[in-house]
Amino acid sequence: MKLFCFLVLFAAVVYAAINPICLEPTDPGRCMFRIPRYTYNSTTGRCERFTWRGCGGNSNNFVTMANCSETCES
């Protein structure tokens, strides 16, 4: 039981340390442009390239892989 409580508490602390922006789903937006950007995939725990449509979307949208990594992977 103690181990279970420890694991639940540990998971809660790790989850709370993640920037909320990084937990937003990838959203390509709604316009017709094709702009390469980077997003954090919370399932894989890695930043990935995606195509942003130029408007709309959410904050999980980074100009460079470095920006994404600094915000979400560290």
Secondary structure by P-SEA (a helix, b strand, c coil): caaaaaaaaaaaaaaaacccccccccccccccbbbbbccccccccbbbbbbbccccccccccccaaaaaacccc
